[in-house]
Amino acid sequence: MAEAHQAVGFRPSLTSDGAEVELSAPVLQEIYLSGLRSWKRHLSRFWNDFLTGVFPASPLSWLFLFSAIQLAWFLQLDPSLGLMEKIKELLPDWG
C-alpha cells in the first residue's frame, strides 16, 4: 500500500511539447532523505573498513612502535638496514 501512496507524488503526462513528470514536494524530500541515508551508510561502512584494515593493532602497540622509532633516531641507528638511503638515491633531487 505504501507504493501506491508514494506513486501519487509522480504524475506523468504527455503533452504536445513532450513527456512531463510532475513531482510533489514530499516525494522529492523522501528521495533526498533516501540518498542522504544511503551516503551516510556508505561513509560509515568506508570508515569502519578503514579502521579495521589500517588500524588492526591496539593503541599500545602503536605507542611501542613510535617509541622504538624515536629511540632508533635518538641513537642514530638505521632500522631500515640501508633501504632509506637507496630510496633517497632513486628519488629525484628537489634542490
C-alpha distances in whole Angstrom, upper triangle without the diagonal:
4,5,5,6,9,10,11,14,15,18,20,23,26,29,33,33,30,27,25,22,21,19,18,20,17,16,19,19,16,18,21,20,19,22,24,23,23,27,28,27,29,32,31,32,34,36,36,37,40,41,41,43,45,46,46,49,50,51,55,55,54,57,60,59,60,63,64,64,65,68,69,69,71,73,73,72,70,67,66,70,70,67,66,70,69,66,67,70,67,65,67,69,67,71
4,5,5,6,9,10,12,14,16,19,22,26,29,32,32,29,26,24,20,19,17,16,17,14,12,16,16,13,14,18,17,15,19,20,19,20,23,24,23,25,28,28,29,31,33,33,34,37,38,38,40,43,43,44,47,47,48,52,52,51,54,57,56,56,60,61,61,62,65,66,66,68,70,70,69,67,64,63,67,67,64,63,67,66,63,64,67,64,62,63,66,64,67
4,5,5,6,9,10,11,14,16,19,23,26,29,29,26,22,21,17,17,15,15,17,14,12,15,16,13,13,17,17,15,18,20,19,19,23,24,23,25,28,28,29,31,33,33,34,37,38,39,40,42,43,44,47,48,49,53,53,52,55,57,56,57,60,61,61,62,65,66,66,68,70,70,69,67,64,63,66,67,63,63,66,65,61,63,66,63,61,62,64,63,66
4,5,5,7,9,10,12,15,18,21,24,28,28,25,22,20,17,16,15,14,17,14,12,16,17,15,16,19,19,18,21,23,22,23,26,27,27,29,32,32,32,35,37,37,38,41,42,42,44,46,47,47,51,51,53,56,56,56,58,61,60,60,64,65,64,66,69,69,69,72,74,74,72,70,68,66,70,70,67,66,69,68,65,67,69,66,64,65,67,66,69
4,5,6,8,10,12,15,18,22,25,28,28,26,22,20,17,15,13,12,14,11,10,14,15,13,14,18,17,17,20,22,21,22,25,26,26,28,31,31,32,34,36,36,38,40,41,42,43,46,46,47,50,51,52,55,56,55,57,60,59,59,62,64,63,65,68,68,68,70,73,73,72,70,67,66,70,70,67,66,69,68,65,66,69,66,64,65,67,65,68
4,5,6,8,11,14,17,20,23,27,26,24,20,18,14,13,10,10,12,9,7,11,12,10,11,14,14,13,16,18,18,19,22,23,23,25,28,28,29,31,33,34,35,37,39,39,41,43,44,45,48,48,49,53,53,52,55,57,56,57,60,61,60,62,65,66,65,68,70,70,69,67,64,63,67,67,63,62,66,65,61,63,65,63,60,61,63,62,65
4,5,5,8,10,14,17,20,24,23,21,17,15,12,11,10,10,13,12,9,12,14,12,13,16,17,16,18,21,21,21,24,26,26,27,30,31,31,33,35,36,37,39,41,42,43,45,46,47,50,51,52,55,56,54,57,60,59,59,62,64,63,64,67,68,67,70,72,72,71,69,66,65,68,68,65,64,67,66,62,64,66,63,61,62,64,63,66
4,5,7,10,13,17,19,23,23,21,17,15,12,10,9,9,12,11,9,12,14,13,14,17,18,18,20,22,23,24,26,28,28,30,32,33,34,36,38,39,40,42,43,44,45,47,49,50,53,53,54,58,58,57,59,62,61,61,65,66,65,66,70,70,70,72,75,74,73,71,69,67,71,71,68,66,69,69,65,66,69,66,64,64,67,65,68
4,6,10,13,17,19,22,22,20,16,13,10,8,6,5,8,8,6,9,11,11,11,14,15,15,17,20,21,21,24,25,26,27,30,31,32,33,35,36,38,40,41,42,43,45,46,48,51,51,52,56,56,54,57,60,59,59,62,64,62,64,67,67,67,69,72,71,71,68,66,65,68,68,65,64,67,66,62,64,66,63,61,61,63,61,64
4,6,10,13,16,19,19,16,13,10,7,6,5,7,10,11,8,10,13,12,12,15,17,16,18,21,22,22,24,26,27,28,30,32,32,34,36,37,38,40,42,43,44,45,47,48,51,52,53,57,57,55,58,61,59,59,63,64,63,64,67,68,67,70,72,71,71,68,66,65,68,68,64,63,66,65,62,63,65,62,60,60,63,61,64
4,6,10,13,16,16,14,11,8,6,5,7,9,12,13,11,13,16,16,15,18,21,20,21,24,25,25,27,30,30,31,33,35,36,37,39,41,41,43,45,46,47,49,50,52,55,56,57,60,60,59,61,64,63,63,66,67,66,67,71,71,70,73,75,75,74,72,69,68,71,71,67,66,69,68,64,66,68,65,62,63,65,63,66
4,7,10,13,13,11,7,6,4,6,9,12,15,16,14,15,18,18,17,20,22,22,22,25,27,26,28,31,31,32,34,36,37,38,40,42,42,44,46,47,47,49,51,52,56,57,58,61,61,59,62,65,63,63,67,68,66,68,71,71,71,73,76,75,74,72,69,68,71,71,67,66,69,67,64,65,67,64,62,62,64,62,65
4,6,10,11,9,6,5,6,8,11,14,18,19,17,18,22,22,21,23,26,25,26,29,30,30,32,34,35,35,38,40,40,41,44,45,45,47,50,50,51,53,54,56,59,60,61,65,65,63,66,68,67,66,70,71,70,71,75,74,74,76,79,78,77,74,72,71,74,73,70,69,71,70,66,68,69,66,64,64,66,64,68
4,7,8,6,5,6,9,11,15,18,21,23,21,21,25,25,23,26,29,28,28,31,33,32,34,37,38,37,40,42,42,43,46,47,47,49,52,53,53,54,56,58,61,63,63,67,67,65,68,70,68,68,72,73,71,73,76,76,75,78,80,79,78,76,74,72,75,74,71,70,72,71,67,68,70,67,64,64,67,65,68
4,5,5,6,7,11,13,16,19,22,25,23,23,26,27,26,28,31,30,30,33,35,35,36,39,40,40,42,44,45,45,48,50,50,51,54,55,55,57,59,60,64,65,65,69,69,67,70,72,70,70,74,75,73,74,78,78,77,79,82,81,80,77,76,73,77,76,72,71,73,72,68,70,71,68,66,65,68,66,69
4,6,8,10,14,16,20,22,25,28,26,26,29,30,29,31,34,33,33,36,38,37,39,42,43,42,44,47,47,48,50,52,52,53,56,57,57,59,61,62,66,67,68,71,71,69,72,74,72,72,76,77,75,76,80,79,78,81,84,82,81,79,77,75,78,77,73,72,74,73,69,70,72,68,66,66,68,66,69
4,7,9,12,14,18,21,24,26,24,24,27,29,27,28,32,31,31,34,36,35,36,39,40,40,42,44,45,45,48,50,50,51,53,55,55,56,58,60,63,65,65,69,68,66,69,71,69,69,73,74,72,73,76,76,75,78,80,79,78,76,74,72,75,74,70,69,71,70,66,67,68,65,63,62,65,62,65
4,7,10,13,16,20,22,25,22,22,26,26,24,26,29,29,28,31,34,33,34,37,38,37,39,42,42,42,45,47,47,48,51,52,52,53,55,57,60,62,62,66,66,64,66,69,67,67,70,71,69,71,74,74,73,76,78,77,76,73,72,69,72,72,68,67,69,68,64,65,66,63,61,61,63,61,64
4,7,10,13,17,20,22,19,19,23,23,21,23,26,26,25,28,30,29,31,34,35,34,36,39,39,40,42,44,44,45,48,49,49,51,53,54,58,59,60,64,63,61,64,67,65,64,68,69,67,69,72,72,71,74,76,75,74,72,70,68,71,70,66,65,68,66,63,64,65,62,60,60,62,60,63
4,7,10,13,16,18,16,16,19,20,18,20,24,23,23,26,28,27,29,32,33,32,35,37,37,38,41,42,43,44,47,48,48,49,51,53,56,58,58,62,62,60,62,65,63,63,66,68,66,67,71,71,70,72,75,74,73,71,69,67,70,69,66,64,67,66,62,63,65,62,59,59,62,60,63
4,6,10,13,15,12,12,16,17,15,17,20,20,20,23,25,24,26,29,30,30,32,34,35,35,38,39,40,41,44,45,45,47,49,50,54,55,55,59,59,57,60,62,61,60,64,65,64,65,68,68,68,70,73,72,71,69,67,65,68,68,64,63,66,64,61,62,64,61,58,59,61,59,62
4,7,10,12,10,10,14,15,14,16,19,19,20,22,24,24,26,28,29,30,32,34,35,36,38,40,40,42,44,45,46,47,49,50,54,55,55,59,59,57,59,62,61,60,64,65,64,65,69,69,68,70,73,72,71,69,67,66,69,69,65,64,66,66,62,63,65,62,60,60,62,60,63
4,7,9,7,7,10,11,11,13,15,16,17,19,21,21,23,25,26,27,29,30,32,33,35,36,37,39,41,42,43,44,46,47,51,51,52,55,56,54,56,59,58,57,61,62,61,62,66,66,65,67,70,69,69,67,65,63,67,66,63,62,64,64,60,61,63,60,58,58,60,58,61
4,6,5,6,9,10,11,13,15,16,17,19,20,21,23,25,26,27,29,30,32,33,35,36,38,39,41,42,44,45,46,48,51,51,51,55,56,54,56,59,58,57,61,63,61,62,66,66,65,68,71,70,69,67,65,64,68,68,64,63,66,65,61,62,65,62,59,60,61,59,62
4,5,5,6,9,10,11,12,14,15,16,18,20,21,22,24,26,27,28,30,31,33,34,36,37,39,40,42,43,44,46,48,49,49,52,53,51,53,56,56,55,58,60,59,60,63,64,63,65,68,67,67,65,63,62,66,65,62,61,63,63,59,60,63,60,58,58,59,57,60
4,5,5,6,9,10,10,12,14,15,16,18,20,21,22,24,26,26,28,30,31,33,34,36,37,39,40,41,42,44,47,47,47,51,51,50,52,55,54,54,57,59,58,59,62,63,62,64,67,66,66,64,62,61,65,65,62,60,63,63,59,60,63,60,58,58,60,58,61
4,5,5,6,9,10,10,12,14,15,16,18,20,21,22,24,26,27,29,30,31,33,34,36,37,39,40,41,43,46,46,47,50,51,49,52,54,54,53,56,58,57,58,61,62,61,64,66,66,65,63,61,60,63,64,60,59,62,61,58,59,61,59,56,57,59,57,60
4,5,5,6,9,10,11,12,14,15,17,18,20,21,23,24,26,27,28,30,32,33,35,36,37,38,40,41,44,45,45,49,49,47,50,53,52,51,54,56,55,56,59,60,59,61,64,63,63,61,59,58,61,61,58,56,59,59,55,56,58,56,53,54,56,53,56
4,5,5,6,8,10,10,12,14,15,16,18,20,21,22,24,25,27,28,30,31,33,34,36,37,38,39,42,43,43,46,47,45,47,50,50,49,52,54,53,54,57,58,57,59,62,62,61,59,57,56,60,60,57,55,58,58,54,55,58,55,53,53,55,53,56
4,5,5,6,9,10,10,12,14,15,16,18,20,21,22,24,25,27,28,30,31,33,34,36,37,38,41,41,42,45,46,44,47,50,49,48,52,53,52,54,57,57,57,59,62,61,61,59,57,56,59,59,56,55,58,58,54,55,58,55,53,54,56,53,57
4,6,5,6,9,10,11,12,14,15,16,18,20,21,23,24,26,27,28,30,32,33,34,35,37,40,41,41,45,45,43,46,49,48,47,51,52,51,52,56,56,56,58,61,60,59,57,55,54,57,57,54,53,56,55,52,53,55,53,50,51,53,51,54
4,5,5,6,9,10,11,12,14,15,16,18,20,21,22,24,26,27,28,30,31,32,34,35,38,39,39,43,43,41,44,47,45,45,48,50,49,50,53,54,53,55,58,57,57,55,53,52,55,55,52,50,53,53,49,50,53,51,48,49,50,48,51
4,5,5,6,8,10,10,12,14,15,16,18,20,21,22,24,25,27,28,30,31,32,33,36,37,37,41,41,39,42,45,44,43,47,49,47,49,52,53,52,54,57,56,56,54,52,51,55,55,52,50,53,53,49,51,53,51,49,50,51,49,52
4,5,5,6,9,10,11,12,14,15,16,18,20,21,23,24,26,27,28,30,31,32,35,36,37,40,41,39,42,44,43,43,47,48,47,49,52,52,52,54,57,56,56,54,51,50,54,54,51,50,53,52,49,50,53,50,48,49,51,49,52
4,5,5,6,9,10,10,12,14,15,16,18,20,21,22,24,26,27,28,29,31,34,35,35,39,39,37,40,43,42,41,45,46,45,46,50,50,49,52,55,54,53,51,49,48,51,51,48,47,50,49,46,47,49,47,45,46,47,46,49
4,5,5,6,9,10,11,12,14,15,16,18,20,21,22,24,25,26,28,29,32,33,33,37,37,35,38,40,39,39,42,44,43,44,47,48,47,50,52,52,51,49,47,46,50,50,47,45,48,48,45,46,49,46,44,45,46,44,48
4,6,5,6,8,10,10,12,14,15,16,18,20,21,22,24,25,26,27,30,31,31,35,36,34,37,39,39,38,42,43,42,44,47,48,47,49,52,52,51,49,47,46,49,50,47,46,49,49,45,46,49,47,45,46,48,46,49
4,5,5,6,9,10,11,12,14,15,16,18,20,21,22,24,25,26,30,30,31,35,35,33,36,39,38,38,41,43,42,43,46,47,46,49,51,51,50,48,45,44,48,48,45,44,47,46,43,45,47,45,43,44,46,44,48
4,5,5,6,8,10,10,12,14,15,16,18,20,21,22,23,25,28,29,29,33,33,31,34,37,35,35,39,40,39,40,44,44,43,46,48,48,47,45,43,41,45,45,42,41,44,44,40,41,44,42,39,41,43,41,44
4,5,5,6,9,10,10,12,14,15,16,18,20,21,22,23,26,27,27,31,31,29,32,35,34,33,37,38,37,39,42,42,42,44,47,47,46,44,42,41,45,45,42,41,44,44,40,42,45,42,40,42,43,42,45
4,6,5,6,9,10,10,12,14,15,16,18,20,21,22,25,25,26,30,30,29,32,34,33,33,37,38,37,39,42,42,42,45,47,47,46,44,41,40,44,45,42,41,44,44,40,42,45,43,41,42,44,43,46
4,5,5,6,9,10,11,12,14,15,16,18,19,21,24,25,26,30,29,28,31,33,32,32,36,37,36,37,41,41,41,43,46,45,44,42,39,38,42,42,39,38,41,41,37,39,42,39,37,39,41,40,43
4,5,5,6,8,10,10,12,14,15,16,17,19,22,23,23,27,27,25,28,31,29,29,33,34,33,34,38,38,38,40,43,42,41,39,37,36,40,40,37,36,39,39,35,37,40,38,35,37,39,37,40
4,5,5,6,9,10,11,12,14,15,16,17,20,21,21,25,25,24,27,29,28,28,32,33,32,34,37,38,37,40,42,42,41,39,37,36,40,40,37,36,40,40,37,38,41,39,37,39,41,39,42
4,5,5,6,9,10,11,12,14,15,16,19,20,22,25,25,24,27,29,28,28,32,33,32,34,37,37,37,40,42,42,41,39,36,35,38,39,36,35,39,39,35,37,40,38,36,38,40,39,43
4,5,5,6,9,10,10,12,13,15,18,20,21,24,24,22,25,27,26,26,30,31,30,32,35,35,35,37,40,39,38,36,33,32,36,36,33,32,36,35,32,34,37,34,33,35,37,36,39
4,5,5,6,9,10,10,11,13,16,17,18,21,21,19,22,25,23,24,27,28,27,29,32,33,32,35,37,37,36,34,32,31,35,35,32,31,35,35,32,33,36,34,33,35,36,35,38
4,5,5,6,8,10,10,11,14,15,17,20,20,19,22,24,23,24,27,28,28,30,32,33,33,36,38,38,36,35,32,31,35,36,33,32,36,36,33,35,38,36,34,37,39,38,41
4,6,5,6,8,10,10,14,16,17,21,20,19,22,24,23,24,27,28,27,29,32,32,32,35,37,37,35,33,30,29,33,34,31,30,34,33,30,33,36,34,32,35,37,36,39
4,6,5,6,8,10,13,15,15,19,18,16,20,22,20,21,24,25,24,26,29,29,29,32,34,33,32,30,27,26,30,31,28,27,31,31,28,30,33,31,29,32,33,33,36
4,6,6,5,7,10,11,12,16,15,14,17,19,18,19,22,23,23,24,27,28,28,30,32,32,31,30,27,26,30,31,29,28,31,32,29,31,34,32,31,33,35,34,37
4,6,6,5,9,11,13,16,15,14,18,19,18,20,23,23,23,26,28,28,29,32,33,33,32,30,27,26,30,31,29,28,32,32,30,32,35,33,32,35,37,36,39
4,6,6,10,12,14,17,15,15,18,19,18,19,22,23,22,25,27,27,28,31,32,32,30,28,25,24,27,29,26,26,29,29,26,29,32,30,29,32,34,34,37
4,6,8,11,12,15,13,12,15,17,15,16,19,20,19,21,24,24,24,27,29,28,27,25,22,21,25,26,23,23,26,26,24,26,29,27,26,29,31,31,34
4,5,8,9,12,10,9,13,14,13,14,17,18,18,20,22,23,24,26,28,28,26,25,22,22,25,27,25,24,28,28,26,28,31,30,29,32,33,33,35
4,7,9,12,10,10,14,15,14,16,19,19,19,22,24,24,25,28,29,29,27,26,23,23,26,28,26,26,29,30,28,30,33,32,31,34,36,35,38
4,7,8,6,7,10,11,11,13,15,16,17,19,21,21,23,25,26,27,25,24,21,21,25,27,25,25,29,29,27,29,33,32,31,34,36,35,38
4,5,5,7,9,10,11,13,14,16,17,19,20,22,23,25,26,27,26,25,22,23,27,29,27,27,31,32,30,31,35,34,33,37,37,37,39
4,5,5,6,9,10,10,12,14,15,16,18,20,21,22,24,25,24,24,22,23,26,28,27,26,30,31,29,30,34,34,33,35,36,35,38
4,5,5,6,9,10,10,12,14,15,16,18,20,21,22,24,23,23,20,22,25,28,27,26,30,31,30,31,34,35,34,37,37,37,39
4,5,5,6,9,10,10,12,14,15,17,18,20,21,22,21,21,17,19,22,25,24,23,27,28,27,28,32,32,31,34,35,35,37
4,5,5,6,8,10,11,12,14,15,17,18,20,21,20,19,17,18,21,23,22,21,25,26,25,26,29,29,28,31,32,32,34
4,5,5,6,9,10,10,12,14,15,16,18,20,19,19,17,19,22,24,24,22,26,28,26,27,31,31,30,33,33,33,34
4,5,5,6,9,10,10,12,14,15,16,18,17,17,15,17,20,22,22,21,25,27,26,27,30,31,30,33,33,33,35
4,5,5,6,9,10,11,12,14,15,16,15,15,12,14,17,19,18,18,21,23,22,23,26,27,26,29,30,30,32
4,5,5,6,9,10,11,12,14,15,15,15,13,15,18,20,19,18,21,23,22,22,26,26,25,28,28,28,30
4,5,5,6,9,10,10,12,14,13,15,13,16,18,20,20,19,22,25,24,24,27,29,28,31,30,30,31
4,5,5,6,9,10,11,12,11,12,10,13,15,17,18,17,20,22,22,22,25,27,26,29,29,30,31
4,5,5,6,9,10,10,9,10,8,11,13,15,15,14,17,19,18,19,22,23,23,26,25,26,27
4,5,5,6,9,10,10,11,11,14,16,17,18,16,18,21,21,20,24,25,24,27,26,26,27
4,5,5,6,8,8,11,10,14,16,17,18,17,19,22,22,22,25,27,26,29,28,29,29
4,5,5,6,5,7,7,10,12,14,15,14,16,19,19,19,22,24,24,26,26,27,27
4,6,5,6,8,9,11,13,14,15,13,15,18,18,17,20,22,22,24,23,24,24
4,5,8,11,12,15,16,17,19,17,18,21,21,21,23,26,25,27,26,26,26
4,6,9,11,14,14,16,18,17,17,21,22,21,23,26,26,28,27,28,28
4,7,9,12,12,13,15,13,14,17,18,17,20,22,22,25,23,25,25
4,6,9,9,10,13,12,13,16,17,17,19,22,22,25,24,25,26
4,5,6,7,9,9,10,12,14,14,16,18,19,22,22,23,24
4,5,8,9,9,12,14,14,15,18,19,20,23,23,25,26
4,6,5,6,9,10,11,13,15,16,17,20,21,23,24
4,6,8,9,10,12,13,15,16,18,21,22,24,26
4,6,5,7,9,10,11,13,15,18,18,21,22
4,5,5,6,9,10,11,13,16,17,20,21
4,5,5,6,9,10,11,14,15,17,18
4,5,5,6,9,10,13,13,16,17
4,5,5,6,9,12,13,16,18
4,5,5,6,10,12,14,16
4,5,5,8,9,11,13
4,6,8,9,12,13
4,7,9,12,14
4,6,9,12
4,6,9
4,6
4
